[in-house]
Structures are given as C-alpha cells and as structure tokens.
Amino acid sequence: MKQKLFDAIDLANKGDWDKAHKTVQDIEHEYAYWIHANLHRDEGDISNSKYWYARAKKDYSEMDLKGERELIKKEIEENL
C-alpha cells in the first residue's frame, strides 16, 4: 500500500491526474483519502474534495497542492 500511495503522489506531481486517481481510489486508508482530497481539489471539485478531507480526518486545505503532497508523503514515511 505504501508504494501505491507514493506512486499516486508522484503521478499527481507529474500532472497525470487520471492515473494518480486510479492508483489511490480503491485504497481504504486515511492517507489514501487525503491524497484523494488533494486530487479533487486539484481538479477544482471542491465539494468532493471536502468530502475526502473529512474521511481523512483533515481540515480542508488551501495549501499549495505540491506542498501538501510533500506533507502527505512525509507523514506516510514517518507513520507507515
């Protein structure tokens, strides 16, 4: 799972939203939900993004998208 989460973040950073979304959408974990939230915020779907932030137990973020992805990656590295 950890590698799939990292793969989704890397794909998102490369601009491959669709593949990043497909990589993370079936993972049932709070980090996956957080990545999912970030991806939907990236596409401009704020209401869907807020749903995924809630599932991830995170507040809605307006942080720079790539900066947030790096924060997610750091938390995954430290906690999984």
C-alpha positions, 0 to 999 in steps of 0.5 A, a space after each residue: 500500500 505504501 508504494 501505491 500511495 507514493 506512486 499516486 503522489 508522484 503521478 499527481 506531481 507529474 500532472 497525470 491526474 487520471 492515473 494518480 486517481 486510479 492508483 489511490 481510489 480503491 485504497 481504504 486508508 486515511 492517507 489514501 483519502 487525503 491524497 484523494 482530497 488533494 486530487 479533487 481539489 486539484 481538479 477544482 471539485 471542491 465539494 468532493 474534495 471536502 468530502 475526502 478531507 473529512 474521511 481523512 480526518 483533515 481540515 480542508 486545505 488551501 495549501 499549495 497542492 505540491 506542498 501538501 503532497 510533500 506533507 502527505 508523503 512525509 507523514 506516510 514515511 514517518 507513520 507507515 
